[in-house]
Amino acid sequence: MGLEREYGSLGIKFDLWKGESDVYPLITPMLMHLHDMGLIEKSDGARIMRVAESNDKKEIPPLILVTSDGSTLYGTTDLATIVDRIQNQNPDLILYIVDQRQHGHFEQVFRAARKAQLNGKAELEHDGFGTMNGPDGKPFKTRAGGVMKLYDLISMATEEAQKRLAEAGLAAEYPQSERDDIARQVGLAALKFADLANYRLTDYVFDLARFTRFEGKTGPYLQYAAVRTRSILRKAQDEGFAEATPVVQSPEERTLVLQLLSLPDAMQGAEDKRAPNILCDYAFTLAQAFSRFYAEHHIMSERDMGLRAARLGLCRLTVEALTKVLGLLGIEVPSKM
């Protein structure tokens, strides 16, 4: 199936794959339920359900359940989907991750579901997102003017990542298959981070050259920061250097430790606000704090064994936190570059 291929390219798998046809058997009994509750009205041959409320500040049109020619619309199947989810999963919360331009539609559907008591104990929430636009400020399309497919977008990002790796002199000594795998990981990181780094309702301009840079607020920069820190720890292990609990002795260490300690707050904020960009901001700030720490302190060349061990311990905590956050964002960290 095309969707499985597209999402599989991003490393995403779903437990259930359901289409509109899966809920068709639920529509007739659902409509009978709405009729019995006195919620269905006829209007110009169509069957509708009014969802406007007395305190509305703008007009909320009724939800059309069945058209005058007997056809059902998205609103009807969306309601039936809620019935299906309540019957089979009985969740506490259902999140709809759909283009913000569909917010009005979901407002109608959610009101109808609550009015008809179809949603059980579940809270219904639409978490909309903005659009990825081209340089003209309009939703991004192919050169031919068609809708860009995700699979093609990933191919473009991978090719651009290969160029960036070559320019930076990274992975040049590895076998071709390994370079290709690293380029794929970097390309995906560029796309995912660029999309998630903006607040989800914000529109942004697609700029693949900027997204794939190894400097600035990009996915590849964060991947490289994690790879570099892992490299330090591998070298320390090869030389038999010990790690110890960090000791805060400088402003750079203090800043880095405080950033590490703020990870639970960042995770909670991202969940509460449905805002992955909070995690993106956290990861970038962490990488910058580590870069300043690394620039101002000896680590491998530190002669004081206790101090070196403490700084290596700080390196370990940093790479673990950075890898964790990138993992939450769906971004892989290559084993090497």
N, C-alpha and C positions, 0 to 999 in steps of 0.2 A: 504494500500500500504506500502511496506517495507520502502521506503524512508521517508514517513510521520512518521512512527514509529521511525525511526532512528533520524530524526531531531527533532521530538517531544520530544524525550528523553533529548535533549539539550535545550528545551524550544524555539525552532525555528519554526516559521510558515511562509509559503509563500503565497502571494496573488494569484499567478498563478502556476500551475503545467503543464508543457508542455514537450512533448517528441519529438523525431525526426519525428514521423508520423504526428504530427500536422502541419508541414511545407511542407509535400510532395506535396500538391496541388500548392504550390508556385514555385516549382522547374522548371517545364516546361516553364511557362511564364518568369521566371528569365533567363533561358538559352536562350530563344528566344531574350530577351533584350540584353544579352551579345553578341549573334550572330549578331544582328542588329548593334551593336556598333563596330563590327569587332574585338572583343577581343578574340574570340574562334579560336583555331587552332587544326588541326588534327595531331596526332603523334602516329604512330604505331597502328592505329585504335582507339585510345583514343582521347577524346576532352579535351584540356588543355587551360590554360590561363597563359600567361607569366607575371610575376610580378617583375622581376629583374629590377633594375635601374642602370643608368650609373655610379653613384658614390658609388655603393656597394663595400665594401672591402672584402666580401666573397660571394661565390656563393649562390644565392637564386633560388632554382629550381622552375619550373612552378607549378601551382596548377592544379592537375588533377580533372576535373569536372565530367567526365563520362569515365569509363574504357572501354577497347576494347570489353568487353562482355555486355556493356550497363548499368552497375551498377554505382550508385552514391556513393561517399565517404563522410567522415566527413566534408571535406572542402566545399562540395556542400551544405550539410544541414546546416552548420554553416553560409554560405552566405544567405541561405533562411531564417534562423532565424533572421539575421539582417534585411532583408526585412520585416519580420513579425513585428519586434519591431518598425521599423520606421512607418509602416502603422498603428499600434495600439497604440503605446505610444509616438512616436516622441520625444525621449529623447535627451538631450544635451550631455550626457555621458553614455557610456556602459562599465562597468567594468567586466572583465573576471577573476574570482578567480579560477585559475587552476594551477596544478603542473607546476613548472618552466620548466620541461623537455618538455613541449608542446609549448614552446615559439616560436620555429621555425615554427610550424604549424600555430599559430595565426598571425605571421608576414606575412605569405603568404595570409591568409584569409583577414586580414585588408587591405593589399595592393590591393588585388583584389576588395574589397568592395569600396575603395576610387577611384580606377581607373574606376570602372563601375558606380560610383556615387550612390551606393546603400545605403550608410550610412546617407544620408540626412545631417542634421546639427550635427549629433552625432559624438563625438570623441570616438574612439575605443581604449581601453587600457587593456593590459594583465598584471594583478598583480599576478605574479607567487609566489609559495611558495616552500620551501624545503621539505624534507621527514623526517618522524619520523622513526628512525632506531632502530634496536635491538643492543645488545652488540657487535655483529659482524660487525657493521657499515653498514649493509644492511637494506633495508626497512623492518619494523617490520612485523612479521608474527606470526601465531599461532604455537604451539609446533609441530603440524602436518605438518607445512610448508605452510599452506594456508593463504589467506589474512584475516587479523583480521577484523571482523565486528564491527562497531561502538557500536552496542547494547551490544555485549560481552565485549568490552573494558570498557564501562560504568559500567557493572556489576562487573568487576575486580576492578575498581577504588572504587566503593561503598564498596566492601568487605574490601579493604585495608583501607579505611577511617574508617570503623567500628573498625578495629584493633587499629588504631591510636587514636581514641576517647577513647577507653578502656584503652590504655596505659597512656593517659594523664589524665584519670579520669574525662573526660568531658561527660555531658549528662547522667551520670550513674543513676541519680535519676528520670529520665523522663520515661514515659510509652514507651513500645517497639515501638509502631507506631511512636512516636515522635523521638525516637533515630534513627529509620530507615530513617525518612525524613531528619534529620540533616546529617546522613551519606551520603545520596544521594546528598545533596547540597555540602557537603565537597568534595566528590568524583568528582563531575562535576567541581567544582572550581579548583581542582588539575589538571584535564585534560586540561581545557580551559586555565588556566594561564600558564601552562607549554608550551602549544603550542604557545600562543600569546606573551609570554615573550621574545622569540627569534625573531630577525629580520626575517621577513617572508621568505627570501631567504635562511636562514641558516638551514642546516640539524641538527638534534639533536638526542640524544640517549634516548630512552624510559626507564625511571627508576621510576616505580610507587612508590617504597618505598621513594624515595627522593621527588617526587612531592607531596606526602600526608603529609609531615612533618608540624608541627605547629611552626616551627622555620625556619629562612632563607627566601629566596625569593621564596615563594610559595603562591598559592591561599589560602590554609587553614590558613596560618599565617595572611594574610590580613583579612580574614573573622573573625578570632579570635580577631584581633585588633579592628575591627569595633564593634563586640559584646561586648567586654570589655568596650569600650568607651560609648556605649549605656547604659550599666549597671551602669556606674558612673552617667550618666544623670538621669536614673530612680531613683536611690537612692537619688540623690539631690532633685528631684521632690517630692519624698515621704516625705522627711524631710522639704519640703517647702523652699528650698534654691532658690534664684533668680539667673538668668543669666544676664550678661551685656556684652557690647561691650568689646572685649579684649583690654588690655593695655600692651604694650610691655615694659618690665622692665628688662629682662634677655636675655643672648645670646640664650638660648634654645627657649624662646618665639619668639625672632626675627627670628630664623631659621625656626620655624614652620609657622609663619605668612608669611614669604617670599615664602615658599613652597605653601601655600594656594593661594597666589596671582598669582602664576605662572601657575595655572590650565588652564586658557584660552590659554596660549601659548602651553601647552602640548597637548591640544585638537586640536588646529590648526595644530601643527606639525604632529600629528598622521594622520589627514585628508590629509594634503598636501603630505606627504610622503607615504601614504597608509601603515602606520607602527603602528599597535596596541601596539608594544613593548614599544613605548614612553609612553603610558598610564600605562603600567605595571611598568615601571621604576618610573614614577611619584607616583603611589600608594605605592610602596615599600619605596621610599624615604620619603613620607609623614608619613607612619606608623612608620618608624625609628625615624623621627623627633619628633613625638608625644611621642614615648616611652622614648626618652631622656628628653623631657619636663616633662612627668609624673614622671620619676625617680628623678628629681631634685626639684620638687615643691610640696608643700602641696596643695591639692584641697579640698576634703571633710573635712579634718581636719584643714583647714585654718581658723583662728579665725577672721581675718579681713574680714568683710562681703563684702566690695567692691572688695577686691582682689580675694576673693573666687568666686564672681559672674563673674568677668572678666575671670578667668580661666575656669569656667564652660562654658562661652560663647565661649572660644577657643576650648573647647572639642566639643561643638555643631557644630562649623564650620568645625572641623576636620572630625567628623563622617559623616557629610553631604557631604563633598567633597569626602571622601573615598568611601562612598556608591554610589555616583554618578558615579565615575570612574569605580568601579566594575560593576555597572549596564551597563555601556557602553561596558564593556568587556563580558557581558552576564553572570556575576557571581552573584548569589543570596547571600544575607547575612542572615543567620539564625537569628530568633528573639532572640535565646538564645543558649548557649552551656553548 
